[in-house]
Amino acid sequence: MSISRWTRLFFWTGFLLTIFTGYFNQGIIALDDYSEGIARFIPAQTSSVETILSTTGIRMPFQAIVLLGLSKLALWLGLTSPTHQLRFVLIIIGAVFFLIQSYCVQHFFDDSKKKAISQFFVSFYFVLPLIFTRPLIENMAGAFVTLSAFFAYLYWNEGRNRWVALSMIAISGASLFRFQTGVCVFGLFLLPLLRKDSKGILAFFITGILAFFLTGLLDLYLTGGFHRSLLRYVEYNIHFSSSYGTTPFYTYLLLFVALSIPPTFFGGARGFGWQQSYRTLTPVVCYFAIFLFFHSIVPHKEERFMVPILVLFLVLLTPLALFHFQKNLPSWRVIYFCTVNFLLLPFATFSAPQSNVIGVVQYLDRKQEITTLYDLDDSMVLIPDAFSLKKFSVRHINETQMFSESNRKCDGILAARRDVLDNHPELKSQFDMVLESKPGPLEQILVRLNPRKNGRRGSIFLFGTHDCVGRFS
C-alpha cells in the first residue's frame, strides 16, 4: 500500500471515528461548554436568537447563534428530542472541523510520508475526535487558527500577498469565537518583516484594519456596541480572571510535554535536520510560540485554552515523528507512542464527560409524572436541563429535609451521589432505588484513583418512596 493510500485510509477512518464520536458521545467537557454552548441552542424548540442576545454576557453571541442555526435545522428535519438535536449538531461540527484540519495539515507538507503522519495525528490523536465534536469556543476557533497558519505558510513559501489577506481574515474568524486567538496576528506580522516585504506589511495593515472594522460592525449589530463584547471581556478578565486560580508561567510548557506522550520525542535526534525540516514551517512555529507565550503570561490558565493550537503542535511534531519512524524500524518510540495513544483513544472518545448528571435529566425527560428533583447535599453539581423538553423544578435539600412528607409525593424523586449515599446509608431502607446514572469509563477510573477529589464524578442514584416506585421504574 502506497503512502498516499495510507493517507486516504487514515483520513476516512478518522472521519468515521469523528462522526461516531459525535453520535455516541454527548458529554460536557467544561461548565462553559454547557452554559455558553449547549444550554443556549438546545432544545431548539425553546431556544431563539432573541434569547441568546438578551442573555449575552462577556462573550460575543456569534458562536451560540451559529450553533442555534444547526439545532433549528435538526428540528426542521424532524428531530424533536434534545439529545437527538445535540447529536446532530455534534456530528456536523465534528465533520466540518475535521475536514478543515485535515486539509490544512496535509498541505503543510510536500512529502507524502509527512502527509500520512500528519493525517494520522489528526485522525487518531487520542483527544481530537472528542474535541472536534464539542461546541467549545476553543475548538471552533481552532479550525480558523489552523487555516490562518496554512495561509501564512503559503505566503511564507510563495510570497503572494493575497495569502496575508486570507490569513488575516481567518484570524478574524477565529476571534469571533474566542477573542484570545487574535494574538496570532503578531505571528502573521513577523512573516513579512522576516521576508523584508513592504507590500506584505501593507497588506497586513490594510486587511487588519478592515477586519477589525467589520468584526466590530458585526458586534454592533448583535449587541448594540462597536466591539462591545471585546471591551466587556477585557474589562472582566482584568478584574476577575485571577480569582479563578493562578498557575506558574511554565504550566502550558509542561502540558505540551505531557501531550507529546513522553519520552517519545526525548533524545535520539542526532542527525535530524532541524533547520531544513522547519524552515518551511516557520509560520507554524511563530503562531504556536506567540500563542503559547501570551497565554503563559496570563495568571489564569486552563488546559482547554490550548485547544486552538493543538493541531499546530502536532504539525510541528510531524517531521520529528517521521525521523524516528525511518531511523530504526521498528522504533520503540513509534511502538510506545502508538500503544499509549490507542489505549487512551477509546476512553477519551467514547467516555462521555458528565454522563452521570446527563443521565438523570434524560430520565426525568422520559417520566412526565416527575416534576420535582430533590437534590440531596448538592449531589448534582451541574443540572443540564437543556437535555429535557419537560420543565422540572429543583429543590436542594439536606439530611433533615429528606424524610419530610413533601419529599414523599409521587411527583418528586430524590437524587444522591455515591459519596453522599455513603454518608446516608439509611436511604436504601427508607426509599427504593429506581435508577443508577453512571459516569463514563474514564471518569469511573478517576473516581477510583482519587474518590475525595473526584467524588462529584461518581454515580448518581435516584430514589422514590415505596408507594410510588412502580411509577418510576
C-alpha positions in Angstrom: 0.0 0.0 0.0 1.5 3.4 -1.1 1.9 6.3 1.3 -0.9 8.2 -0.5 -3.2 5.3 0.1 -2.2 5.3 3.8 -3.2 9.0 3.9 -6.6 8.3 2.4 -7.1 5.3 4.8 -6.2 7.5 7.8 -8.5 10.3 6.6 -11.6 8.2 6.0 -11.1 6.1 9.2 -10.6 9.3 11.2 -13.6 10.9 9.6 -15.8 8.0 10.5 -14.4 7.9 14.0 -15.3 11.6 14.4 -18.8 11.0 13.2 -19.3 8.1 15.6 -17.9 10.2 18.5 -20.5 12.9 17.8 -23.2 10.3 17.6 -22.4 8.3 20.7 -20.8 10.9 23.0 -22.9 13.9 24.2 -20.6 14.6 27.1 -19.9 18.0 28.5 -16.1 18.8 28.8 -16.4 22.1 30.9 -19.2 24.1 32.6 -18.7 26.8 30.0 -19.2 24.1 27.3 -22.7 23.8 28.7 -23.7 27.2 29.9 -22.2 29.2 27.0 -22.9 26.5 24.4 -25.3 23.6 24.8 -27.8 25.4 27.0 -28.1 28.3 24.5 -29.2 26.2 21.5 -30.7 23.0 22.9 -33.6 22.3 22.9 -34.3 24.0 19.6 -38.0 24.3 20.4 -37.4 26.8 23.2 -34.2 28.5 22.0 -34.1 31.6 19.9 -31.7 34.4 18.7 -33.6 36.9 20.9 -33.0 34.7 24.0 -29.3 34.4 23.1 -28.9 38.1 22.6 -30.8 39.0 25.8 -28.6 36.7 27.9 -25.3 37.6 26.3 -22.6 38.3 29.0 -19.0 39.0 28.3 -18.7 36.8 25.3 -19.8 37.5 21.7 -23.0 35.6 20.9 -21.8 34.7 17.4 -20.9 31.1 18.4 -24.3 30.4 20.0 -26.2 31.8 17.0 -24.2 29.6 14.6 -25.0 26.5 16.7 -28.6 27.5 17.1 -28.9 27.5 13.3 -27.8 23.9 13.3 -30.2 22.8 16.1 -33.1 24.6 14.3 -32.1 22.6 11.2 -32.2 19.4 13.2 -35.7 20.3 14.4 -36.8 21.1 10.9 -35.6 17.7 9.8 -37.9 16.1 12.5 -35.5 15.6 15.4 -37.6 16.7 18.4 -35.6 15.1 21.2 -32.9 17.5 22.7 -30.4 14.6 22.7 -31.0 13.9 19.0 -30.7 17.6 18.2 -27.4 17.8 20.1 -26.2 14.6 18.4 -26.9 16.2 15.0 -25.0 19.4 15.9 -22.0 17.5 17.2 -21.8 15.4 14.1 -22.0 18.4 11.8 -19.4 20.5 13.6 -17.1 17.4 14.0 -17.3 16.7 10.3 -16.6 20.3 9.3 -13.7 20.9 11.6 -12.2 17.5 10.8 -12.3 18.3 7.1 -10.7 21.8 7.6 -7.9 20.5 9.9 -7.2 17.5 7.6 -6.9 19.6 4.5 -4.5 22.1 6.2 -2.2 19.5 7.8 -1.8 17.5 4.6 -0.9 20.6 2.6 1.7 21.9 5.1 3.9 19.2 3.6 5.1 18.2 0.1 6.5 14.9 1.3 3.9 12.1 1.0 5.2 10.4 4.2 4.8 13.6 6.3 1.3 14.0 4.8 0.4 10.5 6.1 1.8 11.1 9.5 0.1 14.5 9.9 -3.2 12.9 8.9 -2.6 10.1 11.3 -2.2 12.6 14.1 -5.4 14.5 13.2 -7.4 11.2 12.8 -6.2 9.3 15.8 -4.5 11.5 18.4 -6.4 10.5 21.5 -8.2 13.7 22.4 -9.0 15.0 18.9 -12.2 13.1 18.0 -13.8 14.3 21.2 -12.6 17.9 20.9 -13.6 18.2 17.2 -17.2 17.3 18.1 -17.6 19.6 21.1 -19.3 23.1 20.9 -16.3 24.6 22.7 -15.3 28.1 21.6 -11.7 26.8 21.6 -12.5 24.1 19.2 -14.5 26.3 16.8 -11.7 28.9 16.9 -9.0 26.3 16.5 -10.0 25.4 12.9 -9.7 29.0 11.8 -6.3 29.3 13.6 -5.0 26.3 11.7 -6.5 27.8 8.5 -4.8 31.1 9.1 -1.5 29.4 9.8 -1.9 27.5 6.5 -2.5 30.7 4.5 0.5 32.2 6.3 2.5 29.1 5.3 1.5 29.7 1.6 2.6 33.3 1.9 5.9 32.4 3.5 6.8 29.9 0.8 5.2 31.6 -2.2 5.4 35.3 -1.3 2.0 36.2 -2.6 0.3 38.9 -0.6 -3.2 37.6 -1.1 -2.3 34.9 1.4 -1.6 37.5 4.0 -5.1 38.9 3.5 -6.7 35.5 3.7 -4.7 34.6 6.8 -5.9 37.8 8.5 -9.5 37.0 7.6 -9.1 33.5 9.1 -7.7 35.0 12.3 -10.7 37.4 12.5 -12.9 34.4 12.1 -11.2 32.6 15.0 -11.6 35.7 17.2 -15.3 35.7 16.6 -15.4 32.5 18.6 -12.5 33.2 21.1 -11.0 36.7 21.4 -7.6 35.4 22.6 -6.8 33.8 19.3 -6.4 37.3 17.9 -2.8 37.3 19.3 -1.8 35.2 16.3 -1.8 38.4 14.3 1.7 39.0 15.8 2.8 35.7 14.3 1.5 36.8 10.9 3.1 40.2 11.2 6.5 38.6 11.8 6.5 36.9 8.4 6.6 39.9 6.0 9.1 41.5 8.4 11.4 38.5 8.1 10.9 38.5 4.3 11.5 42.3 4.3 8.4 42.5 2.2 6.9 46.1 2.3 3.9 45.1 0.2 3.2 42.2 2.6 3.4 44.6 5.5 1.0 46.9 3.7 -1.4 44.0 3.0 -1.3 43.1 6.7 -2.3 46.5 7.9 -5.0 47.1 5.3 -6.7 43.8 5.9 -6.2 44.0 9.6 -7.9 47.4 9.8 -10.7 46.2 7.6 -11.2 43.0 9.6 -11.2 44.9 12.9 -13.8 47.3 11.4 -16.1 44.5 10.0 -16.0 42.4 13.2 -16.8 45.5 15.2 -19.8 46.2 13.0 -21.0 42.6 13.5 -20.7 43.1 17.2 -22.6 46.4 16.9 -25.4 44.6 15.0 -25.6 41.8 17.6 -25.0 43.6 20.9 -25.6 47.3 20.1 -22.0 48.4 20.6 -18.9 48.5 18.4 -16.7 45.7 19.8 -18.7 45.9 23.0 -18.2 42.2 23.6 -14.5 42.5 23.4 -14.4 45.5 25.7 -16.6 43.7 28.3 -14.4 40.6 28.1 -11.2 42.5 28.6 -12.6 44.5 31.5 -13.9 41.4 33.2 -10.7 39.5 32.9 -8.6 42.4 34.2 -10.7 42.5 37.4 -11.7 38.8 37.9 -9.6 36.3 35.9 -7.1 35.8 38.8 -9.9 34.9 41.1 -10.4 31.6 39.2 -6.9 30.4 40.3 -3.4 31.1 39.0 -0.7 28.8 37.9 3.0 29.3 37.1 4.3 30.6 33.7 5.6 27.2 32.7 2.2 25.4 33.1 1.5 25.2 29.4 5.0 24.1 28.6 4.6 21.2 30.9 1.2 20.5 29.3 2.6 20.2 25.8 5.4 18.0 27.1 2.7 15.7 28.5 0.8 15.8 25.3 3.8 14.6 23.4 3.4 11.3 25.4 7.0 11.4 26.8 9.6 10.2 26.5 8.7 9.5 22.8 10.4 12.7 21.5 13.1 13.0 24.1 16.6 12.5 22.7 17.6 10.3 19.8 17.5 13.1 17.3 21.2 13.0 16.3 21.3 13.5 12.5 17.9 15.2 12.4 18.0 18.3 10.2 16.2 20.9 12.3 16.7 23.9 10.1 15.8 22.0 6.9 12.8 20.4 8.5 11.3 23.6 10.0 12.3 26.3 7.6 9.1 26.0 5.6 7.1 25.6 8.8 8.3 29.0 10.2 4.7 30.4 10.2 3.5 27.4 12.3 6.4 27.9 14.7 5.5 31.6 15.0 1.8 31.0 15.6 2.5 28.3 18.2 5.2 30.2 20.1 3.3 33.5 20.2 0.0 31.9 21.2 1.8 29.9 23.9 3.8 32.9 25.2 0.8 35.3 25.6 -1.3 32.7 27.3 1.5 31.7 29.6 1.9 35.3 31.0 -1.8 35.4 31.9 -2.1 34.1 35.5 -5.3 32.1 35.0 -4.8 29.0 32.9 -7.0 26.1 31.9 -5.9 23.2 29.7 -8.7 23.8 27.2 -7.3 27.2 26.4 -4.6 25.4 24.4 -7.1 23.6 22.1 -6.8 26.2 19.3 -3.1 25.4 18.7 -3.2 21.6 19.5 -3.3 20.7 15.8 -0.4 23.1 15.1 1.6 21.3 17.8 1.0 18.0 16.1 2.1 19.5 12.8 5.4 20.6 14.5 5.8 17.0 15.8 5.4 15.5 12.3 9.0 15.9 10.9 10.5 14.6 14.1 8.0 11.7 14.1 9.0 10.8 10.5 12.7 10.9 11.5 12.1 8.4 14.4 9.9 6.3 12.2 12.5 5.9 9.5 15.6 5.8 11.7 15.2 2.3 13.2 12.2 0.2 12.2 10.5 -0.9 14.3 11.4 2.0 16.5 10.5 1.6 20.2 9.4 5.3 20.1 6.8 4.6 17.5 5.5 1.4 19.2 5.4 3.2 22.6 3.6 6.3 21.3 1.0 4.2 19.3 0.4 1.9 22.3 -0.2 4.6 24.8 -2.2 6.7 22.3 -4.5 3.8 21.3 -5.0 2.8 24.9 -6.2 6.3 25.7 -8.2 6.8 22.5 -11.4 4.8 23.3 -11.6 6.2 26.8 -11.3 9.8 25.6 -13.5 9.2 22.6 -16.4 7.3 24.0 -16.3 8.1 27.7 -18.9 10.9 27.9 -17.9 13.5 30.5 -20.7 14.4 32.9 -22.8 11.4 31.8 -23.9 10.9 35.4 -25.9 14.2 35.5 -26.9 14.0 31.8 -28.5 10.6 32.5 -30.6 11.9 35.4 -32.0 14.7 33.2 -32.7 12.3 30.3 -34.6 10.1 32.8 -36.7 12.9 34.0 -37.5 13.9 30.4 -39.0 10.4 29.9 -41.0 10.5 33.1 -43.7 13.1 32.7 -45.2 12.4 36.1 -42.0 13.5 37.9 -42.0 17.3 38.2 -39.5 17.9 41.1 -36.0 16.8 41.6 -34.8 16.7 45.3 -31.0 17.2 45.2 -29.5 15.9 48.4 -26.4 17.7 49.7 -25.6 19.1 46.2 -25.3 15.7 44.6 -25.9 17.4 41.2 -23.0 19.7 40.6 -24.5 20.6 37.2 -28.2 20.2 36.2 -28.2 20.2 32.4 -31.9 20.7 32.0 -31.3 21.5 28.3 -31.4 17.7 27.8 -35.1 17.7 28.7 -38.1 19.2 26.9 -40.1 18.9 30.1 -39.6 21.6 32.7 -39.0 20.4 36.2 -38.2 22.2 39.5 -35.1 21.5 41.6 -35.1 21.6 45.4 -31.7 21.4 47.1 -32.2 19.6 50.4 -30.1 18.4 53.4 -30.3 15.5 55.7 -33.0 16.9 57.9 -35.3 17.5 55.0 -35.0 14.3 53.0 -37.7 12.4 55.0 -40.3 15.1 55.1 -43.7 14.5 53.7 -43.2 16.9 50.8 -40.5 14.6 49.5 -42.7 11.6 49.6 -45.1 12.8 47.0 -45.2 10.8 43.8 -44.4 13.8 41.7 -40.8 14.0 43.1 -37.7 12.0 43.1 -34.6 12.1 45.3 -31.0 12.3 43.8 -28.0 11.2 45.9 -24.5 10.8 44.5 -22.5 7.8 45.6 -20.3 9.6 48.1 -23.4 11.3 49.5 -25.2 8.0 49.7 -22.3 6.5 51.7 -23.0 9.2 54.3 -26.7 8.3 54.4 -27.0 4.5 54.3 -30.5 4.7 55.7 -31.7 5.9 52.3 -31.6 2.4 51.0 -34.1 1.2 53.6 -36.4 4.3 53.5 -36.6 4.6 49.8 -36.4 2.3 46.7 -33.7 3.0 44.1 -35.1 3.4 40.6 -32.0 4.4 38.6 -28.2 4.5 38.8 -26.8 7.0 36.4 -23.2 6.1 35.9 -20.3 8.2 34.8 -18.3 7.2 31.7 -15.4 4.6 32.0 -12.7 7.3 32.2 -14.5 9.2 35.0 -15.1 5.9 36.8 -11.3 5.4 36.8 -10.7 8.9 38.1 -13.2 8.3 40.9 -11.4 5.1 41.9 -8.0 6.7 41.8 -9.0 9.8 43.9 -12.5 9.5 45.3 -12.1 12.5 47.5 -11.2 14.9 44.7 -13.3 13.3 42.0 -16.4 12.2 44.1 -18.6 14.7 42.1 -18.0 12.5 39.0 -19.4 9.4 40.7 -22.7 7.6 40.0 -25.9 9.3 40.9 -28.8 7.3 42.4 -32.4 8.2 42.1 -34.8 7.1 44.8 -38.6 7.0 45.1 -40.9 6.2 48.0 -42.1 2.6 48.4 -45.6 3.6 47.4 -44.5 5.4 44.2 -41.6 3.4 42.9 -43.8 1.5 40.5 -44.4 4.7 38.5 -40.7 5.4 38.2 -39.4 2.1 37.0 
